[in-house]
């Protein structure tokens, strides 16, 4: 992909903290968060909701909330796909769309760490999400080498494949409160057929490389 005209081309180096909420998907509950083509390509499987506080990146610090409903098939291969994503930065929004065809939208965020609890709220005119998360003490290393997956994103006529690289320190976590209002974001309790243990990753480092353009 030619990114020479982009203000902040890939690769990006990012650092921060975040939470991963993995689940086995309830197919009937995720179609509202897909377009028609995505519904046709959808396979199911393991999905995730991810909350991130990027403390540093190529475009400065920002917050992010994203939804990966599971696997999608393209030309005989399975890929992950972000179908809903919010960021707190207009610069991250515009560059993420140009660099990786990620359909970022803008939202306001609040993120508070109080001891072993984290409170996060995200909202815009469509509604809001409120989450309260508790963390456990035992730390362990995490890496995309153990959980590799490739994103395939389609936006504005571009189909881009990206395999990112990351590592950090994880802790098991538990969702104490998960509340959604309006048509803002999927409810974890509805889209998950089976919820898996949630993980806090703090700190982490992540590299988003130059994507590969894929034939549509």
C-alpha positions as a Markdown table, in Angstrom:
| # | Residue | x | y | z |
|---|---|---|---|---|
| 1 | Unk | 0.0 | 0.0 | 0.0 |
| 2 | Unk | 1.3 | 3.5 | -0.9 |
| 3 | Unk | 1.2 | 5.6 | 2.2 |
| 4 | Unk | 3.5 | 8.3 | 1.0 |
| 5 | Unk | 0.7 | 10.9 | 1.1 |
| 6 | Unk | -0.3 | 10.0 | 4.7 |
| 7 | Unk | 0.7 | 12.3 | 7.4 |
| 8 | Unk | 1.5 | 9.5 | 9.8 |
| 9 | Unk | 2.2 | 6.4 | 7.7 |
| 10 | Unk | 2.8 | 2.9 | 9.2 |
| 11 | Unk | 4.5 | 1.3 | 11.0 |
| 12 | Unk | 3.1 | 2.7 | 14.2 |
| 13 | Unk | 4.7 | 2.0 | 17.6 |
| 14 | Unk | 2.2 | 2.1 | 20.5 |
| 15 | Unk | 2.4 | 1.6 | 24.3 |
| 16 | Unk | -0.1 | 1.7 | 27.1 |
| 17 | Unk | -2.6 | -0.4 | 29.0 |
| 18 | Unk | -5.7 | -2.3 | 28.0 |
| 19 | Unk | -8.3 | -5.0 | 28.6 |
| 20 | Unk | -9.2 | -7.9 | 26.4 |
| 21 | Unk | -12.7 | -9.6 | 26.8 |
| 22 | Unk | -12.7 | -12.7 | 24.7 |
| 23 | Unk | -15.8 | -14.8 | 24.0 |
| 24 | Unk | -17.3 | -17.5 | 21.8 |
| 25 | Unk | -19.8 | -15.6 | 19.7 |
| 26 | Unk | -23.6 | -15.8 | 19.7 |
| 27 | Unk | -24.1 | -15.5 | 16.0 |
| 28 | Unk | -27.7 | -14.3 | 16.2 |
| 29 | Unk | -26.7 | -11.3 | 18.4 |
| 30 | Unk | -23.8 | -9.9 | 16.3 |
| 31 | Unk | -25.4 | -9.4 | 12.9 |
| 32 | Unk | -26.7 | -6.0 | 13.9 |
| 33 | Unk | -23.1 | -4.9 | 14.1 |
| 34 | Unk | -22.2 | -5.9 | 10.5 |
| 35 | Unk | -23.0 | -4.8 | 7.0 |
| 36 | Unk | -24.6 | -7.1 | 4.4 |
| 37 | Unk | -21.3 | -8.3 | 3.0 |
| 38 | Unk | -19.9 | -9.0 | 6.5 |
| 39 | Unk | -22.9 | -11.1 | 7.3 |
| 40 | Unk | -22.3 | -13.2 | 4.2 |
| 41 | Unk | -18.6 | -13.7 | 5.0 |
| 42 | Unk | -19.1 | -14.3 | 8.8 |
| 43 | Unk | -18.0 | -17.7 | 10.1 |
| 44 | Unk | -18.2 | -17.2 | 13.9 |
| 45 | Unk | -15.8 | -18.6 | 16.5 |
| 46 | Unk | -13.7 | -16.5 | 18.9 |
| 47 | Unk | -14.5 | -12.8 | 19.2 |
| 48 | Unk | -13.3 | -10.1 | 21.5 |
| 49 | Unk | -14.0 | -6.6 | 22.8 |
| 50 | Unk | -10.9 | -4.6 | 23.5 |
| 51 | Unk | -10.5 | -1.4 | 25.6 |
| 52 | Unk | -7.2 | 0.5 | 25.3 |
| 53 | Unk | -5.5 | 3.5 | 26.8 |
| 54 | Unk | -2.7 | 4.3 | 24.4 |
| 55 | Unk | -0.3 | 6.4 | 26.5 |
| 56 | Unk | 1.9 | 6.9 | 23.5 |
| 57 | Unk | 1.6 | 6.4 | 19.7 |
| 58 | Unk | 2.6 | 8.0 | 16.4 |
| 59 | Unk | -0.3 | 10.4 | 16.8 |
| 60 | Unk | -0.1 | 10.9 | 20.5 |
| 61 | Unk | -2.1 | 9.4 | 23.4 |
| 62 | Unk | -5.7 | 8.3 | 22.9 |
| 63 | Unk | -8.4 | 5.9 | 24.0 |
| 64 | Unk | -9.9 | 3.1 | 22.0 |
| 65 | Unk | -12.9 | 0.7 | 22.2 |
| 66 | Unk | -13.3 | -2.0 | 19.5 |
| 67 | Unk | -15.4 | -5.0 | 18.7 |
| 68 | Unk | -14.2 | -8.1 | 16.8 |
| 69 | Unk | -17.2 | -10.4 | 16.4 |
| 70 | Unk | -15.2 | -13.5 | 15.2 |
| 71 | Unk | -13.9 | -15.0 | 12.0 |
| 72 | Unk | -14.7 | -13.9 | 8.4 |
| 73 | Unk | -13.8 | -15.9 | 5.3 |
| 74 | Unk | -12.2 | -14.4 | 2.2 |
| 75 | Unk | -10.8 | -16.4 | -0.7 |
| 76 | Unk | -10.8 | -19.6 | 1.4 |
| 77 | Unk | -8.9 | -18.1 | 4.4 |
| 78 | Unk | -10.2 | -16.9 | 7.8 |
| 79 | Unk | -9.5 | -13.5 | 9.2 |
| 80 | Unk | -10.5 | -11.3 | 12.1 |
| 81 | Unk | -12.3 | -8.1 | 11.4 |
| 82 | Unk | -13.1 | -5.0 | 13.5 |
| 83 | Unk | -16.7 | -4.1 | 12.8 |
| 84 | Unk | -17.2 | -1.3 | 15.4 |
| 85 | Unk | -14.5 | 0.9 | 16.8 |
| 86 | Unk | -14.3 | 4.2 | 18.6 |
| 87 | Unk | -11.3 | 6.4 | 19.4 |
| 88 | Unk | -10.9 | 9.7 | 21.3 |
| 89 | Unk | -8.6 | 11.3 | 18.8 |
| 90 | Unk | -9.6 | 12.8 | 15.4 |
| 91 | Unk | -6.0 | 12.3 | 14.2 |
| 92 | Unk | -6.1 | 8.6 | 15.1 |
| 93 | Unk | -9.5 | 8.3 | 13.4 |
| 94 | Unk | -8.4 | 9.8 | 10.0 |
| 95 | Unk | -5.0 | 8.1 | 9.9 |
| 96 | Unk | -6.4 | 4.7 | 11.0 |
| 97 | Unk | -8.9 | 4.8 | 8.2 |
| 98 | Unk | -6.2 | 5.7 | 5.6 |
| 99 | Unk | -3.4 | 3.4 | 6.9 |
| 100 | Unk | -5.4 | 0.2 | 7.7 |
| 101 | Unk | -9.0 | 0.7 | 6.5 |
| 102 | Unk | -10.1 | 0.5 | 10.1 |
| 103 | Unk | -13.6 | 2.1 | 10.4 |
| 104 | Unk | -12.8 | 4.3 | 13.4 |
| 105 | Unk | -15.5 | 6.7 | 14.8 |
| 106 | Unk | -15.1 | 9.4 | 17.4 |
| 107 | Unk | -16.3 | 9.2 | 21.0 |
| 108 | Unk | -15.6 | 10.8 | 24.4 |
| 109 | Unk | -13.8 | 8.7 | 27.0 |
| 110 | Unk | -13.2 | 8.7 | 30.8 |
| 111 | Unk | -10.7 | 6.2 | 32.2 |
| 112 | Unk | -10.0 | 6.0 | 35.9 |
| 113 | Unk | -7.7 | 3.5 | 37.8 |
| 114 | Unk | -8.4 | 3.2 | 41.5 |
| 115 | Unk | -6.3 | 0.5 | 43.1 |
| 116 | Unk | -7.5 | -2.8 | 41.7 |
| 117 | Unk | -10.5 | -1.3 | 40.0 |
| 118 | Unk | -10.7 | 0.4 | 36.6 |
| 119 | Unk | -13.7 | 2.5 | 35.5 |
| 120 | Unk | -14.2 | 3.3 | 31.8 |
| 121 | Unk | -17.0 | 5.2 | 30.1 |
| 122 | Unk | -17.3 | 6.0 | 26.4 |
| 123 | Unk | -20.1 | 7.9 | 24.7 |
| 124 | Unk | -21.3 | 10.0 | 21.8 |
| 125 | Unk | -24.6 | 11.0 | 20.4 |
| 126 | Unk | -25.5 | 7.3 | 19.7 |
| 127 | Unk | -25.4 | 6.3 | 23.3 |
| 128 | Unk | -22.8 | 5.1 | 25.9 |
| 129 | Unk | -20.9 | 2.3 | 27.5 |
| 130 | Unk | -19.9 | 2.0 | 31.2 |
| 131 | Unk | -17.6 | -0.6 | 32.5 |
| 132 | Unk | -16.2 | -1.5 | 35.9 |
| 133 | Unk | -13.3 | -4.0 | 36.0 |
| 134 | Unk | -11.4 | -5.6 | 38.9 |
| 135 | Unk | -7.9 | -7.0 | 38.5 |
| 136 | Unk | -6.1 | -9.9 | 40.1 |
| 137 | Unk | -2.5 | -9.8 | 41.4 |
| 138 | Unk | -0.6 | -12.6 | 39.6 |
| 139 | Unk | 1.2 | -11.3 | 36.5 |
| 140 | Unk | 2.2 | -13.3 | 33.4 |
| 141 | Unk | 3.7 | -12.5 | 30.0 |
| 142 | Unk | 1.4 | -12.2 | 27.0 |
| 143 | Unk | 2.4 | -12.0 | 23.4 |
| 144 | Unk | 0.8 | -12.1 | 19.9 |
| 145 | Unk | 3.1 | -15.0 | 19.2 |
| 146 | Unk | 0.8 | -17.2 | 21.3 |
| 147 | Unk | -2.4 | -15.6 | 20.0 |
| 148 | Unk | -1.7 | -14.7 | 16.4 |
| 149 | Unk | -4.4 | -13.4 | 14.2 |
| 150 | Unk | -4.6 | -11.3 | 11.1 |
| 151 | Unk | -7.0 | -8.4 | 10.5 |
| 152 | Unk | -8.7 | -8.0 | 7.1 |
| 153 | Unk | -10.4 | -4.6 | 6.8 |
| 154 | Unk | -12.5 | -3.2 | 3.9 |
| 155 | Unk | -13.1 | 0.5 | 3.8 |
| 156 | Unk | -13.7 | 2.9 | 0.9 |
| 157 | Unk | -12.7 | 0.4 | -1.7 |
| 158 | Unk | -9.6 | -0.8 | 0.0 |
| 159 | Unk | -9.1 | -4.3 | 1.3 |
| 160 | Unk | -6.1 | -4.4 | 3.6 |
| 161 | Unk | -4.5 | -7.3 | 5.6 |
| 162 | Unk | -2.6 | -6.5 | 8.8 |
| 163 | Unk | -0.8 | -8.8 | 11.2 |
| 164 | Unk | 0.3 | -6.8 | 14.2 |
| 165 | Unk | 3.0 | -7.7 | 16.8 |
| 166 | Unk | 2.6 | -7.0 | 20.5 |
| 167 | Unk | 3.8 | -8.1 | 24.0 |
| 168 | Unk | 3.1 | -7.1 | 27.6 |
| 169 | Unk | 2.3 | -8.3 | 31.1 |
| 170 | Unk | -1.1 | -9.7 | 31.8 |
| 171 | Unk | -3.4 | -10.1 | 34.8 |
| 172 | Unk | -6.7 | -11.9 | 35.0 |
| 173 | Unk | -9.6 | -9.5 | 35.4 |
| 174 | Unk | -13.3 | -9.6 | 36.1 |
| 175 | Unk | -16.1 | -7.5 | 34.8 |
| 176 | Unk | -18.1 | -6.1 | 37.7 |
| 177 | Unk | -20.4 | -3.8 | 35.6 |
| 178 | Unk | -21.1 | -3.8 | 31.9 |
| 179 | Unk | -23.8 | -1.3 | 30.8 |
| 180 | Unk | -24.7 | -0.1 | 27.3 |
| 181 | Unk | -27.3 | 2.5 | 26.3 |
| 182 | Unk | -28.6 | 3.3 | 22.9 |
| 183 | Unk | -27.1 | 2.0 | 19.6 |
| 184 | Unk | -23.6 | 2.8 | 20.7 |
| 185 | Unk | -21.8 | -0.5 | 21.1 |
| 186 | Unk | -22.5 | -4.2 | 21.5 |
| 187 | Unk | -23.4 | -5.6 | 25.0 |
| 188 | Unk | -20.9 | -8.2 | 26.0 |
| 189 | Unk | -23.5 | -10.1 | 27.9 |
| 190 | Unk | -25.6 | -10.5 | 24.7 |
| 191 | Unk | -23.0 | -11.1 | 22.0 |
| 192 | Unk | -21.1 | -13.8 | 24.0 |
| 193 | Unk | -22.4 | -17.3 | 23.9 |
| 194 | Unk | -19.6 | -18.2 | 26.3 |
| 195 | Unk | -17.4 | -15.7 | 28.0 |
| 196 | Unk | -13.7 | -16.6 | 28.5 |
| 197 | Unk | -11.4 | -15.1 | 31.2 |
| 198 | Unk | -10.8 | -11.4 | 30.7 |
| 199 | Unk | -7.2 | -10.1 | 30.8 |
| 200 | Unk | -5.7 | -6.8 | 31.7 |
| 201 | Unk | -2.5 | -6.1 | 29.7 |
| 202 | Unk | -0.3 | -3.4 | 31.4 |
| 203 | Unk | 2.1 | -2.3 | 30.2 |
| 204 | Unk | 2.1 | -3.4 | 26.6 |
| 205 | Unk | 3.9 | -2.4 | 23.4 |
| 206 | Unk | 2.4 | -2.9 | 20.0 |
| 207 | Unk | 3.5 | -2.5 | 16.4 |
| 208 | Unk | 1.0 | -1.9 | 13.6 |
| 209 | Unk | 3.0 | -2.6 | 10.4 |
| 210 | Unk | 2.4 | -1.5 | 6.8 |
| 211 | Unk | -0.6 | -3.5 | 5.6 |
| 212 | Unk | -0.8 | -5.7 | 2.5 |
| 213 | Unk | -3.4 | -4.8 | -0.2 |
| 214 | Unk | -5.6 | -7.8 | -0.9 |
| 215 | Unk | -7.8 | -8.3 | -4.1 |
| 216 | Unk | -11.5 | -7.8 | -3.4 |
